[in-house]
Amino acid sequence: MSTSESSTELLQAQAQIWNYIFSFISSSAVRCAVQLDIPDVLYKHGKPMHISDLSTELSKVNPSKVSFLPILMRFLVHFGFLNQQEDRYSLAPASRLLAKNHESFNLRSLLLVIHDPIIHKPWFELSNWFQNDLPTTFHTVYGKPMWELFLEEPRLCDTFSDAMANDSRLIANVLITECKHIFENLTSLVDVGGGIGTVLDLPHVIRDLKGSGNLEFVGGSMFEKIPNANAILLEWIMHDWSDEDCVKILKKCKESTPGRDKGGKLIIIDTVLESPKHDTELVRAQYNMDMMMLVCLAGKERTKKEWGKLFNEAGFNECRITSILGSRCLIEVYP
Ligand SMILES: C[S@@+](CC[C@H](N)C(=O)[O-])C[C@H]1O[C@@H](n2cnc3c(N)ncnc32)[C@H](O)[C@@H]1O
């Protein structure tokens, strides 16, 4: 290897490691844009907006900082969050999901909760957690699990619940339009932490929520008792827990549902790692979520084989996996 080749390689490697080191900047810049209402103003405008009009509309930006806005804007353009035509900006299609008024579904609350300093802090303890014997990084920082911390932080708990409600709406729409069969012949459904049928969640999350029509709220723990139903929906639940806890949850589900001949089943919405394999954006989202679960809850995402093992251990006989929910799958499990 010649000297010039090796220095080129070294400089390339330097830039690559810089980009790992600086990778927090892209999410911080997007959070800043959301906190300044940039997606909301662009979304409301509905067509490419001149930077001077945008600056005028951004009422939170102090006049002394307006001259810094183009730096933030060009970064967001480079990273694909915004589109730019000369001095005019618009939201890239995916970024519309961060506008408050985006119809039916938005990711604003998820961004704000994940980037809340309370949720950020445990990331700084990840390596300490690997070296201690505490159950989660949240225990390492706060002495309690994330769900208990929410009890003392109602603002964070509400933002988290809003993020989950948004996600549930999107998933429910896809299921109702593209997987109608899963709701056929269902006379009752328990949705853990969700928003349809009988909703089971921890008492401090349910608080004084009142149901209406077919919607009913029950405060309690799925480790103790899950209300009886034809089917139990576990959306983004299992990846929060260790294998041992998942088997306990599955066994509780089995106690509360009838046999297969009477329509008993579980509907699980969760990741099946590397499925679908070909889409790098979806697979990247899965590994990001895997790390998120590790840090927040000492939970994890699972491969098809790992899911099968859990179902076997809990006494279920068959599972059907359908890749229809982006980075997640629909998993139907039968006793
Ligand atoms: C990641 S969220 C998913 C919520 C919902 N299924 C959705 O996808 O929108 C996990 C939920 O489980 C709830 N939870 C945690 N521990 C629980 C327990 N022991 N029993 C019942 N729910 C619990 C949390 O309060 C939270 O609402």
The ligand as an SDF file (V2000), in Angstrom:
LIG
                    3D

 27 29  0  0  0  0  0  0  0  0999 V2000
  -44.9430    0.5140   24.1930 C   0  0  0  0  0  0  0  0  0  0  0  0
  -46.5040    0.8190   24.9400 S   0  0  0  0  0  0  0  0  0  0  0  0
  -47.5920    0.1450   23.7460 C   0  0  0  0  0  0  0  0  0  0  0  0
  -48.9740    0.6670   23.8780 C   0  0  0  0  0  0  0  0  0  0  0  0
  -49.9840    0.2180   22.8060 C   0  0  0  0  0  0  0  0  0  0  0  0
  -50.1570   -1.2080   22.7370 N   0  0  0  0  0  0  0  0  0  0  0  0
  -49.6490    0.8110   21.4700 C   0  0  0  0  0  0  0  0  0  0  0  0
  -48.9790    0.1640   20.6730 O   0  0  0  0  0  0  0  0  0  0  0  0
  -50.0300    1.9490   21.2440 O   0  0  0  0  0  0  0  0  0  0  0  0
  -46.5230   -0.3490   26.2540 C   0  0  0  0  0  0  0  0  0  0  0  0
  -47.7290   -0.1860   27.1770 C   0  0  0  0  0  0  0  0  0  0  0  0
  -47.7120   -1.2380   28.1550 O   0  0  0  0  0  0  0  0  0  0  0  0
  -48.1780   -0.6970   29.3710 C   0  0  0  0  0  0  0  0  0  0  0  0
  -47.7660   -1.5720   30.4690 N   0  0  0  0  0  0  0  0  0  0  0  0
  -46.5470   -1.6530   31.0600 C   0  0  0  0  0  0  0  0  0  0  0  0
  -46.5590   -2.5730   32.0320 N   0  0  0  0  0  0  0  0  0  0  0  0
  -47.8040   -3.1170   32.0350 C   0  0  0  0  0  0  0  0  0  0  0  0
  -48.4440   -4.1190   32.8210 C   0  0  0  0  0  0  0  0  0  0  0  0
  -47.7720   -4.7750   33.7660 N   0  0  0  0  0  0  0  0  0  0  0  0
  -49.7380   -4.4200   32.5620 N   0  0  0  0  0  0  0  0  0  0  0  0
  -50.4160   -3.7580   31.5760 C   0  0  0  0  0  0  0  0  0  0  0  0
  -49.8590   -2.7960   30.7830 N   0  0  0  0  0  0  0  0  0  0  0  0
  -48.5870   -2.4840   31.0380 C   0  0  0  0  0  0  0  0  0  0  0  0
  -47.5570    0.6900   29.4030 C   0  0  0  0  0  0  0  0  0  0  0  0
  -48.1730    1.5480   30.3290 O   0  0  0  0  0  0  0  0  0  0  0  0
  -47.7350    1.1280   27.9550 C   0  0  0  0  0  0  0  0  0  0  0  0
  -48.9640    1.7690   27.7580 O   0  0  0  0  0  0  0  0  0  0  0  0
  1  2  1  0
  2  3  1  0
  2 10  1  0
  3  4  1  0
  4  5  1  0
  5  6  1  0
  5  7  1  0
  7  8  2  0
  7  9  1  0
 10 11  1  0
 11 12  1  0
 11 26  1  0
 12 13  1  0
 13 14  1  0
 13 24  1  0
 14 15  1  0
 14 23  1  0
 15 16  2  0
 16 17  1  0
 17 18  1  0
 17 23  2  0
 18 19  1  0
 18 20  2  0
 20 21  1  0
 21 22  2  0
 22 23  1  0
 24 25  1  0
 24 26  1  0
 26 27  1  0
M  CHG  2   2   1   9  -1
M  END
$$$$
